Amino acid sequence: MTTEHTTAAKQRRYWDAFTAPDHTWRIDPRTGQPRRPPGEDLAAMRSGLGRPVMDSPKMWHLYSCEVNDVLALRDEVSDEQKAEHAALALYGLHQQSQSTPMHRRGVKLGQALRALRRSGKFSEEALDTRVAQLAGATSVSALLVHLRGLVTQLRTVGQPLDYDHLMADIRAWHHTDRRPQVRLKWAIGYQAWKDKDQSKGTVGS
């Protein structure tokens, strides 16, 4: 593991500061009350939707990635910084008006989308199409457009997901040679074809 990856692994992201290991809100030791993300923070995150990293000053205090000094000299940012910006913006959208944490460790995107598919809230065929469009995105900007729509649907049914994993997926999407592995993870988690096979078996029995 590289030094960069080690640093990233130890970094505590915004969503981790509020979500306890048991998937509830952390408790504020001063008040004994659940510690939830302030509404102004979530609004600041949403201001970054569809905008490049650093383009929304309201978000600057929410970033946790260390600045790469070499890139900074060229007025550039790392893929990790870009991915954190995108993940924060999506988290702000996802957590909006939700009473429980929408970040849940271990619930990868494919699994969350499968739960969404099984919720019955949306057409399975339409959702399959949207997930296929997500997996087929040929650019990071296209990926984020599709993620925004799907995260909105996840919020509708109150389905959480792991934002550390999502951030890693977004970061990997910056490298075309790493996209197949991300698609594989999503496919294994989503398993839409398995549900279809089970349905066919029920009808024919």
Legacy VTK file of the C-alpha trace (Angstrom):
# vtk DataFile Version 3.0
C-alpha trace
ASCII
DATASET POLYDATA
POINTS 205 float
0.000 0.000 0.000
1.364 3.413 -0.920
1.802 6.270 1.519
-1.042 8.094 -0.208
-3.394 5.129 0.251
-2.327 4.691 3.877
-3.065 8.342 4.622
-6.438 8.111 2.886
-7.339 4.968 4.847
-6.682 6.705 8.178
-8.466 9.914 7.205
-11.784 10.457 8.947
-14.323 11.774 6.494
-17.181 14.130 7.282
-19.837 11.406 7.369
-17.775 9.311 9.816
-17.729 12.164 12.314
-21.493 11.787 12.802
-22.169 8.078 12.232
-21.480 5.621 15.068
-20.242 2.038 14.491
-23.779 0.739 15.211
-25.134 2.892 12.320
-26.851 5.395 14.610
-25.856 8.998 15.252
-22.850 9.591 17.477
-23.731 11.056 20.859
-22.528 14.522 21.798
-20.759 14.023 25.155
-21.625 17.569 26.225
-25.387 17.223 25.775
-25.971 13.477 25.648
-27.985 14.049 22.484
-27.476 12.581 19.005
-24.988 14.578 16.963
-26.424 15.175 13.495
-24.892 17.041 10.538
-25.942 20.711 10.681
-28.430 21.713 8.024
-26.117 24.455 6.823
-23.375 21.880 6.200
-25.705 19.714 4.128
-26.843 22.764 2.161
-23.204 23.697 1.548
-22.535 20.195 0.225
-25.493 20.359 -2.137
-24.118 23.608 -3.518
-21.290 21.508 -4.962
-23.578 19.296 -7.052
-22.603 19.563 -10.699
-19.667 21.828 -9.888
-15.947 21.030 -9.904
-13.908 20.647 -6.755
-13.098 23.937 -4.971
-15.723 25.790 -7.034
-18.070 26.142 -4.060
-16.354 28.098 -1.248
-19.072 26.995 1.180
-17.609 23.482 1.001
-13.985 24.329 1.639
-14.152 23.750 5.417
-15.740 20.329 4.857
-12.881 18.791 2.885
-10.567 16.393 4.692
-8.107 15.408 1.937
-4.576 16.678 2.327
-3.387 18.943 -0.473
-0.820 17.436 -2.800
1.956 20.040 -2.760
3.298 19.057 -6.183
-0.116 19.412 -7.809
-0.819 22.589 -5.878
2.199 24.252 -7.447
0.487 23.710 -10.809
-2.909 24.849 -9.459
-4.211 21.301 -9.773
-5.951 18.915 -7.383
-5.704 15.165 -6.883
-8.249 12.562 -7.956
-8.854 11.929 -4.265
-9.837 15.560 -3.729
-12.158 15.437 -6.728
-13.732 12.236 -5.458
-14.228 13.604 -1.949
-15.914 16.714 -3.341
-18.304 14.582 -5.397
-19.028 12.209 -2.503
-19.704 15.096 -0.106
-22.106 16.706 -2.571
-23.984 13.418 -2.982
-24.001 12.833 0.779
-25.526 16.269 1.313
-28.261 15.344 -1.151
-28.792 11.900 0.374
-28.890 13.010 4.012
-31.250 15.939 3.386
-34.413 15.638 5.552
-33.446 12.148 6.761
-33.736 11.353 10.466
-31.275 8.440 10.368
-27.718 8.286 8.967
-27.516 7.719 5.219
-23.887 6.614 5.543
-23.658 2.973 6.559
-20.387 1.088 6.573
-20.324 -2.034 4.447
-23.313 -1.190 2.235
-21.674 -0.789 -1.147
-23.413 0.911 -4.037
-24.501 -2.297 -5.774
-26.096 -3.603 -2.575
-27.875 -0.311 -1.924
-29.241 -0.259 -5.470
-30.423 -3.842 -5.139
-32.328 -2.887 -1.976
-33.795 0.030 -3.916
-34.877 -2.355 -6.680
-36.572 -4.642 -4.158
-38.357 -1.761 -2.414
-41.110 -1.765 -5.017
-41.045 2.011 -5.102
-39.717 2.218 -8.657
-40.027 0.206 -11.843
-37.437 -2.587 -11.856
-36.946 -2.234 -15.605
-36.436 1.527 -15.367
-33.984 1.088 -12.500
-32.073 -1.594 -14.419
-31.726 0.901 -17.263
-30.461 3.637 -14.963
-27.930 1.332 -13.330
-26.730 0.186 -16.747
-26.299 3.819 -17.775
-24.302 4.438 -14.592
-22.018 1.476 -15.241
-21.599 2.495 -18.864
-20.621 6.092 -18.131
-17.633 7.066 -20.260
-16.582 10.057 -18.146
-16.547 11.098 -14.506
-19.011 13.916 -15.192
-21.481 11.466 -16.763
-21.001 9.085 -13.835
-21.872 11.833 -11.356
-25.017 12.806 -13.255
-26.279 9.220 -13.035
-25.233 8.916 -9.389
-27.160 12.070 -8.516
-30.384 10.603 -9.894
-29.889 7.261 -8.168
-28.949 8.827 -4.829
-32.149 10.869 -5.011
-34.064 7.603 -5.372
-32.146 6.038 -2.479
-33.125 9.016 -0.330
-36.783 8.491 -1.269
-36.784 5.031 0.315
-34.334 5.899 3.116
-31.717 3.435 1.877
-28.205 4.236 3.169
-24.885 3.354 1.564
-21.199 3.408 2.442
-19.788 6.765 1.377
-16.194 5.662 1.918
-16.729 2.969 -0.703
-18.587 5.355 -2.985
-15.748 7.858 -2.785
-13.281 5.092 -3.678
-15.424 4.110 -6.674
-15.577 7.699 -7.918
-11.844 8.058 -7.500
-11.225 4.857 -9.445
-13.467 6.087 -12.280
-10.846 8.707 -13.115
-8.733 5.826 -14.469
-10.210 3.899 -17.380
-8.204 0.774 -16.545
-9.823 0.601 -13.088
-13.415 0.976 -14.240
-13.954 -2.729 -15.051
-13.211 -3.667 -11.441
-15.694 -1.080 -10.177
-18.329 -2.368 -12.597
-17.675 -5.902 -11.339
-18.289 -4.821 -7.734
-21.523 -3.099 -8.707
-22.721 -6.090 -10.712
-22.026 -8.540 -7.879
-23.904 -6.316 -5.439
-26.810 -5.526 -7.743
-27.474 -9.034 -9.137
-30.597 -7.931 -10.983
-30.415 -11.028 -13.171
-30.706 -13.265 -10.094
-33.985 -11.659 -9.061
-35.280 -12.107 -12.601
-34.320 -15.796 -12.611
-36.084 -16.356 -9.291
-39.175 -14.617 -10.605
-39.214 -16.793 -13.723
-38.893 -19.909 -11.590
-41.849 -18.867 -9.450
-44.063 -18.235 -12.458
-43.187 -21.587 -14.048
-43.605 -23.663 -10.891
LINES 1 206
205 0 1 2 3 4 5 6 7 8 9 10 11 12 13 14 15 16 17 18 19 20 21 22 23 24 25 26 27 28 29 30 31 32 33 34 35 36 37 38 39 40 41 42 43 44 45 46 47 48 49 50 51 52 53 54 55 56 57 58 59 60 61 62 63 64 65 66 67 68 69 70 71 72 73 74 75 76 77 78 79 80 81 82 83 84 85 86 87 88 89 90 91 92 93 94 95 96 97 98 99 100 101 102 103 104 105 106 107 108 109 110 111 112 113 114 115 116 117 118 119 120 121 122 123 124 125 126 127 128 129 130 131 132 133 134 135 136 137 138 139 140 141 142 143 144 145 146 147 148 149 150 151 152 153 154 155 156 157 158 159 160 161 162 163 164 165 166 167 168 169 170 171 172 173 174 175 176 177 178 179 180 181 182 183 184 185 186 187 188 189 190 191 192 193 194 195 196 197 198 199 200 201 202 203 204
